[in-house]
Amino acid sequence: MNLLLRLIYKIIQSFNRQPIGFFDTSIISFRVWPLDLDLNKHMTNSRYQSLMDIGRIDYMIRTGLWSKTYRLKMSPVLGSGTFRWRKGLRFMQKFELHTSVLGWDDKWLYMQQRFTHNGQLISDTMVKGIFIDKNGSVPMLDLHRKINMSHDSPPLPEKVKLWNKMEEAMRDDAALEDQKNHAS
């Protein structure tokens, strides 16, 4: 219930906040509530990911991406993420979530999401997602054409390229494991 109320409240806020440009950063504020805590008395890892969903929704609403893709019956879908926690957030601490686009390739839209407290980095995350419609995944070039977006992607940071290589290696390992299981 705690997350549902936060989600509804933040969505209403998003529609009433000033619009931002596609390459701007969405910043939303939160506070650590009792239901956000784990046994170590800091915000549990899964709560970060749930709040990041809200951050991406805020970003999409305020950039206009939400309304454009909604009209086209497209939905955003998260593909994967890589997380790095530096510090914990404690009960009643205020913090901010910064969400921005890093760039895109043929398939994926790459975003960075950072949690901060008093200007200090708490968690740094990269996520990648796609948009889907009734036919499946929508290539990024098709998405841009359908929403009349004229921006080109900035060069992807090296960390995104390395992350993709790591994921490719993980896929290769999984394929080898599947082959071994089917052979026996």
C-alpha positions, 0 to 999 in steps of 0.5 A: 500500500505504501508504494501504491500511495507513493506512485499515485501521489508522484504521478499526480505531482508529475503532471503538475510539475514543469515539463523537461527536455528529453536530455534534462534530468528529472529530480524527485524527492522522497523520504525513507519510511518505516516500510522501506527498511530492512533488517539492517535498519536502512532502505532495502535494495528492492525499494530502490528499484521500486522507486526507480520505476517512479523516477522513470515514470516522472521522467516520461510524463514530464518529457511528454514521452508518456503521452506520445507512446500511450497514444501509440499503444506502446509500453515501456519495458525494463530490460536490465539494470546494473546497480552500485550502492555506496551508502545506506539511507536510514529511517526518515532521511530525505533523498533525491532520485535523479533520472536522465537519458544516457543515449540509445542504440538500435534496440535499447534506451539507456538511462542513469538513475542516481540516489543522493542525500545532501548532494552525496551519491548514495546509489548509481544505476544504469538501466536499459529498456525498450518500448513494445507494442502489439507486435513486440519490441519497437526499434528505437529508430521506429519509435523516434519516427513515430513520435516525431523526435529529431534528436540523435543519440549522444555517444554512449559512454564507455561504461554502457559498452562494457556493460553490454559486453558483460551481458553478452558474456552472460548470455553466452554462458547461459547458452552453453549451460542450456546446451549441456543440459539438453545433451545429457 
